[in-house]
Amino acid sequence: LGTLAVMGANVNKVWASAETVEENISTEFVVTEYENDVEAVYEFIRLNDTDCSVRLTNKTEATRAIVPSRGTIDGVEYRVTEVAANGFMSSTNLVKVSLPGTMKKIGNMAFANCTKLNRVSLANVEEIGNNAFYRCTALDELVIPKSVETIGTYILRNANTYVRVRATLEECEDWTSSWNTGNTNQEVEYGSQYVQPLE
């Protein structure tokens, strides 16, 4: 629909377009922020009258995904509240992911086998599904926000990720006991105040 210039030393442009991909199912939304990035192309899937889930369609090319807070399906706008199960799985060149504040759920295996993924911003996520970051071998650290209420099993299986949890250990009592099982790095920092660098 157009081009929006953004000021900044390393920023090239932000560009968005909407186009129906499948009848009654989804649209594409393309975002590129940095000069050498490959645009992430999204498919939105209606969940109910107000919300939709998202998945990546150019999994072998995309390098950065800045997931929008709104998706348009057949001319109707929905809040993006969920990363679909397997939604970004095997995105082999994906390096960084930023989720919007509207995001509530990361589905099972959502980012599994994203072997170059090294940065994920989870915003206000409340639920993380089973094996969500399975075989994310480049994910050195993961910050889990205090908003998270439910975590499935083996979310970092076959990874080597240092985990920083905003909540205290006592506040995580309802989490599945095996949530971090299979992660080579078993060190978890609870009550973390760590601030992630911008880059």
C-alpha positions as CSV (number, residue, x, y, z in Angstrom):
1,L,0.0,0.0,0.0
2,G,3.0,2.3,0.3
3,T,6.4,3.0,1.8
4,L,7.1,4.5,5.2
5,A,10.5,5.9,5.9
6,V,11.9,5.5,9.4
7,M,14.7,7.5,10.9
8,G,17.7,5.7,12.3
9,A,21.3,4.8,11.6
10,N,20.7,1.2,10.6
11,V,17.1,1.4,9.6
12,N,16.2,1.1,5.9
13,K,12.5,1.1,5.6
14,V,9.2,-0.4,6.8
15,W,6.8,-1.6,4.1
16,A,3.5,-3.3,4.5
17,S,1.0,-4.8,2.1
18,A,-2.2,-6.8,2.5
19,E,-3.3,-9.3,0.0
20,T,-5.7,-12.2,0.3
21,V,-3.9,-15.6,0.2
22,E,-6.7,-18.1,0.8
23,E,-10.4,-17.4,0.8
24,N,-11.8,-16.8,4.3
25,I,-8.5,-17.7,5.9
26,S,-5.6,-15.3,5.6
27,T,-3.7,-12.3,4.3
28,E,-0.1,-11.5,3.8
29,F,1.7,-8.8,5.8
30,V,5.3,-8.0,4.8
31,V,7.7,-6.1,7.1
32,T,11.3,-5.3,6.5
33,E,13.2,-3.0,8.9
34,Y,16.9,-3.4,8.1
35,E,18.7,-3.1,4.9
36,N,19.8,-6.7,4.5
37,D,16.8,-8.3,6.0
38,V,14.5,-10.6,4.0
39,E,10.8,-9.7,4.5
40,A,8.7,-11.9,6.8
41,V,5.5,-12.9,5.1
42,Y,2.6,-13.7,7.4
43,E,-0.6,-15.7,7.0
44,F,-3.4,-14.8,9.4
45,I,-6.0,-17.4,10.5
46,R,-9.3,-16.3,12.1
47,L,-9.8,-17.6,15.7
48,N,-13.0,-15.8,16.6
49,D,-14.8,-12.6,16.0
50,T,-11.9,-10.4,17.2
51,D,-8.7,-12.5,17.2
52,C,-6.5,-14.3,14.8
53,S,-3.3,-16.4,14.8
54,V,-0.3,-15.9,12.6
55,R,2.2,-18.1,10.8
56,L,5.2,-17.5,8.6
57,T,4.8,-18.4,4.9
58,N,8.4,-17.7,3.6
59,K,10.1,-19.9,6.1
60,T,13.2,-20.6,4.2
61,E,13.9,-16.9,3.3
62,A,12.8,-14.7,6.2
63,T,15.6,-13.4,8.5
64,R,13.6,-11.1,10.8
65,A,10.0,-11.2,11.9
66,I,8.4,-8.1,13.5
67,V,4.9,-9.6,14.0
68,P,2.1,-7.0,13.6
69,S,-0.6,-6.5,16.3
70,R,-3.3,-6.6,13.6
71,G,-4.1,-8.8,10.7
72,T,-6.7,-8.3,8.0
73,I,-8.7,-11.2,6.6
74,D,-11.1,-10.6,3.8
75,G,-11.2,-6.9,4.7
76,V,-11.9,-7.5,8.4
77,E,-9.2,-6.5,10.9
78,Y,-8.4,-8.9,13.8
79,R,-6.0,-8.7,16.8
80,V,-3.0,-11.1,16.4
81,T,-3.1,-13.0,19.7
82,E,-1.5,-16.4,18.9
83,V,1.5,-17.9,17.0
84,A,-0.1,-20.9,15.4
85,A,1.2,-24.4,16.3
86,N,4.2,-25.1,14.0
87,G,3.7,-21.5,12.8
88,F,7.3,-20.5,12.4
89,M,8.8,-24.1,12.5
90,S,11.9,-24.8,10.4
91,S,12.4,-21.1,9.4
92,T,16.0,-21.9,8.7
93,N,17.3,-18.3,8.3
94,L,15.2,-16.6,10.9
95,V,17.4,-14.7,13.3
96,K,15.2,-12.3,15.3
97,V,11.5,-12.3,16.3
98,S,9.5,-9.5,18.0
99,L,6.0,-10.3,19.1
100,P,3.4,-7.6,19.6
101,G,1.8,-6.7,23.0
102,T,-1.5,-8.3,21.8
103,M,0.2,-11.8,21.6
104,K,-1.1,-14.1,24.3
105,K,-0.1,-17.6,23.2
106,I,2.8,-19.4,21.5
107,G,1.5,-22.7,20.0
108,N,3.1,-26.1,20.2
109,M,6.3,-26.4,18.2
110,A,5.8,-22.7,17.1
111,F,9.6,-22.0,16.6
112,A,10.9,-25.5,16.6
113,N,14.0,-26.2,14.4
114,C,14.7,-22.5,13.9
115,T,18.4,-23.2,14.1
116,K,19.6,-19.6,13.5
117,L,17.1,-17.9,15.9
118,N,19.1,-16.0,18.6
119,R,16.7,-13.3,19.8
120,V,13.0,-13.5,20.7
121,S,11.0,-10.8,22.4
122,L,7.9,-12.3,24.0
123,A,6.1,-9.1,25.0
124,N,3.0,-10.0,27.1
125,V,2.7,-13.7,26.2
126,E,0.6,-15.7,28.7
127,E,1.0,-19.2,27.4
128,I,4.0,-21.1,25.8
129,G,3.2,-24.4,24.2
130,N,5.1,-27.7,24.2
131,N,8.4,-27.8,22.4
132,A,7.9,-24.2,21.4
133,F,11.7,-23.6,20.9
134,Y,12.8,-27.2,20.2
135,R,16.2,-27.3,18.5
136,C,16.7,-23.6,18.6
137,T,20.4,-24.2,18.9
138,A,21.5,-20.6,18.5
139,L,19.1,-19.2,21.1
140,D,21.7,-18.3,23.8
141,E,19.1,-16.7,26.2
142,L,15.4,-16.4,26.6
143,V,13.6,-13.9,28.8
144,I,10.3,-15.1,30.0
145,P,8.0,-12.2,30.9
146,K,6.0,-12.1,34.2
147,S,2.8,-12.3,32.2
148,V,3.4,-16.0,31.4
149,E,1.0,-18.2,33.4
150,T,1.3,-21.5,31.6
151,I,4.3,-23.3,30.1
152,G,4.1,-26.7,28.3
153,T,6.7,-29.4,28.4
154,Y,10.2,-29.4,26.9
155,I,10.0,-25.9,25.5
156,L,13.8,-25.7,25.0
157,R,14.5,-29.4,24.2
158,N,17.8,-29.9,22.3
159,A,18.7,-26.2,22.9
160,N,21.4,-24.7,25.1
161,T,19.6,-21.6,26.4
162,Y,20.1,-19.5,29.5
163,V,16.7,-18.7,30.8
164,R,15.8,-15.4,32.7
165,V,12.4,-15.5,34.3
166,R,10.8,-12.2,35.4
167,A,8.6,-14.0,38.0
168,T,9.9,-15.4,41.2
169,L,10.2,-19.2,41.7
170,E,7.2,-19.1,43.9
171,E,5.1,-17.4,41.3
172,C,5.9,-20.2,38.8
173,E,4.5,-23.0,40.9
174,D,1.8,-23.7,38.4
175,W,4.1,-24.2,35.5
176,T,4.6,-27.7,34.1
177,S,7.5,-29.3,36.0
178,S,9.2,-30.5,32.9
179,W,9.0,-27.1,31.1
180,N,12.9,-26.8,30.9
181,T,13.6,-30.5,30.6
182,G,15.9,-31.3,27.7
183,N,17.6,-27.9,27.7
184,T,21.4,-28.4,28.0
185,N,21.7,-25.2,30.1
186,Q,19.7,-25.9,33.3
187,E,20.6,-22.6,34.9
188,V,17.5,-20.4,35.4
189,E,17.5,-16.9,36.8
190,Y,14.2,-16.2,38.6
191,G,13.1,-12.7,39.5
192,S,15.4,-11.4,36.7
193,Q,15.6,-7.6,36.2
194,Y,17.8,-8.1,33.1
195,V,17.3,-5.6,30.3
196,Q,17.8,-6.9,26.8
197,P,20.0,-4.7,24.6
198,L,18.2,-3.2,21.6
199,E,20.5,-5.2,19.3
